[in-house]
Each structure stands twice: as C-alpha cells, then as structure tokens.
C-alpha cells in the first residue's frame, strides 16, 4: 500500500461491465448504478460489454442506451472471454477513471462512489476488500470461499503485499495506471489478478477500502474454477518474473 499523491482532478468515471447471458439482471444493475452515480453527482459513462450472449442481454443493453445517454453498449469479438470483454470495454471507454464491475448485482453501487472519491484523493488504484474491517460477503458458497482465501494467501506471500482480495474483479483505476499496465494478456477471469498485480509491480500508488459483496440472485456464475487454476498460475508467475527479473523496465516513470 502506498500513500496518496498529487494528481490531476478526475473528470469522468467509466464503469466497465462485462456481461454474458445476464438478461435477468443487467437492466437492474445499470439502472441502480446510474441512479446512484447521478444522485451523488459523479460524471459517468456505463460501458456494457456483451460477451457473446445467447439470450436477450444485447437487446436489453441497447434499450438501456436509448433511455440513458450515459450507457454505451459494446459487443465483444470472438474469441469470447471475461478478460477479453473487459479489455474491449477499457478500449471503448473514455473516462480518466475506470471501475470494473460485475453485471450480476453482486457489487454495491455505493462502493463505486467511494472508489471515485478515493481516486480523487490522488491514488492511481483503489482496491476493494471484502475481508477487512467494514467489508463483508453475503451468501458466499463455502467451497469457493475456502479456495478464495487460499488463493489470496498465496498471492500475498508470492508478491509480499498486504492486499488480501486480489482475485476480486471489482476495482478502480486511473486511466494512466491501466495504460501503464498494458499489454493486458489474460483472456479469462485471470485478468482480475493481472491488472492489479501489474499496477502494483510497476509502481502505481494504491490503497484498499472495505466493500460488500452478495451472491447473485439470478442466472449462473460464469467462473469455472476447474478451468482457471493453471491460467491464474500462469499470469501470477508471469508478473512475478517481471517483478524480480525485468530490472524495472516497465515501472511507472
């Protein structure tokens, strides 16, 4: 964790929401987010990235754009994947601050406002933790919770950082930190660790705030743990090698 730094005031928040077969919740997610940001006076755009949905997600997203000019629907290109959808959203967003948020209403819209406020203190990155004082989880499946805590303990030891919720996708960045962490190569959910770990390793300032999470109420989870183990490990080792062997070639100037 690093101290806040003097930085340019932020002017626009882009919220990137990857969505695959989320017709039952994408409308309420976007509507609640838009209302919360509008009430709190946060200038924003909401970039919904349809990741090859086979249901009505894309149609609902385009309908939302007709109702709210802040909504920008984007279609991901094959090959599909969570990481590729997020990168597509980052490429199509124009804000100088970005929050990556899930489409299933598991993330709290009020935490998006808190991310914006913390970024405006000068941090390059703001990471949320569900497992610190003030944070919490609701209806987290026990098996996934155990695997989550083991994976995050491994990352804390491997990179010697105090962040205890690296694997959670719901995080906030200044545009400069995102651009400075490129190229982003993780095509799937392993992007959730690539982006924050690269930002940390490359010297961008960061802090952690408590956030809350609740299990989805509609649809099926897209993360398949059996498919992701080796992919997470590959990305972690790739960034570990950069940290200890790149001689600072990619660090923030």
Beta strands, then each sheet from edge to edge (+ up, - down):
strand 1: 13-19
strand 2: 44-50
strand 3: 71-75
strand 4: 97-100
strand 5: 125-129
strand 6: 136-138
strand 7: 171-174
strand 8: 206-210
strand 9: 212-214
sheet 1: 3+ 2+ 1+ 4+ 7- 5+ 8+
sheet 2: 6+ 9+
end
